[in-house]
């Protein structure tokens, strides 16, 4: 009986090994069976290239300034809004979402594109595509301003996306670009996170979020 069980186990292992070999051979020799062809989109074909120089400039500026407290973040908020306006984005398309954590106030910066660009009223319905990144940073040492990768790189990418999108007419969908605060400790994984506050506000407005993309650890500045 034990010999029979051993034979069945050996046979099962043999069958599994053969199946894995066949699968591996198929992947190597016929990759098209496992590849996905993304649909062509006329919108993407019109997109201008991102600026490597601008990305580096944003990362350098953000990583050289303290972003760990509300008072220090005011300078960063001014920088982000200035860059957005310089990209041709109208002030009416930029929303500052104010929320409180304890005795302090923080701000999410929201840029509206496409449908319902200036409609921020309660009861607004419709699908939204959201791209976000947080601009705050965390440091154990007050004399060191970290966050070149986490997450100045994400903010830099988001500023370039905002600039590029402005050059392409977006009329068939609603896109929001959001710069979040309070994503780092001690707010991380709490209801005080900027992204949580933004999501709660979107639910209150009855916005249907179709796609959310968060930009984090996007690049390194040498």
C-alpha positions, 0 to 999 in steps of 0.5 A: 500500500505504501509503495502504491502511495509513493508511486502516485506521489512520484507520478503527481510530481512528474506531471507537475514538472512536465506541465511547468516545462510546457508552460515555460516553453510556451511563454518563451516561444509564443510570448504573444499568447501572454502579451497585452496590446494596449489600445491606441488613444488619440489623446496620448498621441498628442501629448507633448514630452515631459521636461527632464530639466523641470522635473529635476528643478522641482525635486531640488527645490522641494527637497531643500525646504522643510515640509514637515509642519503646516507653517513650513508647508505654506511656502510649498503650497505657494510654489505649487500653485505658482507653477500650475499658473505658469503652466497656463492653468486658470486660478478658478480650476485650482481648489484649495481643500482646507481641513483641520487636524487637531489645532492645525489646518492643512490643504490639499491642492486640487486641479480640475480638468475637463467636465465640471471643471469649476463645479465643486458643489454638493451633489455633483455627480459623474465619474472622475479620474484622479492622479495624486501625490503628497507634498509633505515629508517626515524627518526625525532630525529637524535640521534635515529636510528629506523627501527627494524620493518620498515624495518630491519626485511624485510632486515633480511628476504631478506638476509635469502631468498638470502642465502637459494636460493643459496643452491637450483639450480634455472634454470627454472626461473629468480629471483631478490632479491632487497634491496631498498633505498629511500623508506621512507620520504621525498621520499615516494610516489614519483618518487625518491623511490628506487622501482620506479627507479628499476621498471623504469630500468626494463621497460627500459630493457623490463623485464616482471615482473611476481610476485613482493613481498615486505617484510615489517614489518616482525617480531619483535626482543625482 
